[in-house]
Amino acid sequence: MNSTDTSRTKDKAFRILGISTTVGCVLILAVFIGFIIYQGMERLSWEFLVSLPSRFAEQSGIYTAWIGTLWVLVLTTLISFPLGVGAGIYLEEYGKKNKLAKFLEINIANLAGVPSVIYGLLGLEAFVRIMKMGNSILAGSLTLALLILPIIIVSTREAISAVPSSIRDASNALGASKWQTIWHQILPASFGGILTGVILALSRAVGETAPLIVVGALAYVPFAPQGPMDEFTVLPIQIFNWVSRPQHEFVINAAAAIIVLLFITFLMNGIAVYLRNRWQNKMNW
Amino acid sequence: MESETKSPKATQEKTEPKMDSKSQNYKLHAKNIDVFYDDFKAINNISLGILEKSITAFIGPSGCGKSTFLRLFNRMNDYIDGFSMNGNILLDDKNIYDPDLKVEELRKTVGMVFQKPNPFPKSIYENVAYGLRIQGIKDEDFIEERVITSLKQATLFSEIEDNLDKSALSLSGGQQQRLCIARALAVKPSVLLMDEPTSALDPISSGKIEDLVHELKKDYTIVIVTHNMQQAGRVSDNTAFLYMGSLIEYGDTQKIFTNPEKDRTQNYITGRFG
């Protein structure tokens, strides 16, 4: 066997390895989702979506949980979007490129890797206790906003720096102020990327459980929250609570709730992909 | 085709600019300019005056500082990290590096066209209107009139007349560059800086830009950086030869190209280096 044959064989072997790992990963996910759907589908109904939690599995629903998730999602968006995008714009456009900026940059990247439960402890101390917000939706949303801020900042910066400098030059050379260039050129051109980052960060926040348990989201909330200062629960906590019950019926409830949660995250990721493609087509220079 | 019949430089009635003259009235006047990028000295004590409504070409090998020098006139170097300079530049006898001067105002007077066509990802119309919109002009009739005039000036209007709403990115490279010229003209500058405006274009598109530059000379003071020696010879009235950050020779284009004073200019023009 000469060397061309050997490298061809290796080539083939590697391709088979690549295909099998890819198929393997997708298959595991597919089996998992299929199993969940098989288990949970029978329980999934309009009734399930609008029922309050109950001691009896058959009467129990996820109304409070998904309303709580929605509240948290909206508040987290309102808090993290302006802060994160603003910080990203500042660091990329205004901040001087000095040692301090380097230091900040590394720290923001590090923050993105801090375990979420640590953010929960921070939220518990800062928002729940010191600011006396209690176990409220607001405290939970602020905590989640902190958790995803680094991701939003990093993706905002990446989206902005992907805008060709020739566009910036063109705008500046026409007498645009810095802000005008950012507002009329940089942001429209990078908005698809920014939005994608924000949505992916939010879909991570929707699935978070640990930090919310730490700040005191409850497992059993007998009413749907009416305002940001109310106590609350969210879907992942409801699921966590159900799977830890011994009765099989509650596990089925958990499976049904997982379907709803997966649907929400898939929907958000889908929106992110759609926006990215749309903007890319519009901005192909 | 057109350049054969043209021999414009011989009949030039303008006085020749001198490297250090104080008596002439220059549109732009650079005085004792040094430019540093951190510790690297990119421009070494250059003084030069540019006459109103003339075309001045900066030539020289890559890295000689000609683009850096050009970008001093609308302060585009301000954004570069580590940039610093000595000396000053007068535009109509006012120092453009005066701390009180608003750089946005300066750039309305001194327009710029870049090496690579860089239209905004907007419609053709909005590209040209951009400079007016950021000035806060709301009068849509005024804007439309100015857009059309500018496109006509840039000899682009007839080609895209019916497609003003189409994306500027759908135009050819040469059309995009003329659009960029129209966009610069729309804010009514008196000086137009051009940084190798044809280097990314094919010969036919380049020819159109050259003809256009010639046309624009009637109303604008044009400074053009070029790599292309023939282009400098064809379009410019005066030529400055820069080498390693220094101004080697500056004067009437005809003279620089036929009878330069310095050997180095001669060597560069005849293609012996660079």
Contacts between the chains, C-beta under 8 A, distances in Angstrom:
chain1	res1	chain2	res2	distance
A	97	B	81	6.0
A	164	B	118	7.5
A	166	B	114	6.4
A	166	B	116	6.0
A	166	B	118	3.7
A	167	B	118	6.3
A	167	B	120	6.4
A	167	B	121	7.9
A	169	B	76	6.8
A	169	B	112	7.9
A	169	B	114	6.1
A	169	B	118	6.7
A	170	B	114	6.9
A	170	B	118	4.6
A	170	B	119	7.7
A	170	B	120	6.6
A	170	B	180	7.2
A	170	B	183	7.6
A	171	B	120	7.5
A	171	B	130	7.4
A	171	B	134	7.9
A	172	B	76	6.9
A	172	B	79	7.4
A	172	B	107	7.0
A	173	B	74	6.3
A	173	B	76	6.5
A	173	B	107	5.8
A	173	B	111	6.9
A	173	B	112	4.1
A	173	B	114	7.7
A	173	B	184	7.4
A	174	B	107	6.6
A	174	B	108	7.9
A	174	B	111	7.4
A	174	B	130	6.3
A	174	B	131	4.1
A	174	B	134	6.9
A	174	B	183	6.9
A	174	B	184	7.1
A	174	B	187	6.1
A	175	B	104	4.7
A	175	B	105	7.1
A	175	B	106	7.9
A	175	B	107	4.1
A	175	B	108	4.3
A	175	B	131	6.5
A	175	B	134	6.8
A	175	B	135	7.2
A	175	B	187	6.3
A	176	B	104	7.0
A	176	B	130	8.0
A	176	B	134	4.8
A	177	B	104	5.5
A	177	B	134	7.7
A	180	B	134	4.9
A	184	B	130	7.3
A	184	B	133	7.9
A	184	B	134	6.8
A	185	B	120	6.3
A	188	B	121	8.0
A	189	B	121	6.4
A	282	B	121	6.7
A	283	B	121	5.1
A	284	B	169	7.0
A	285	B	121	6.4
A	285	B	169	6.2
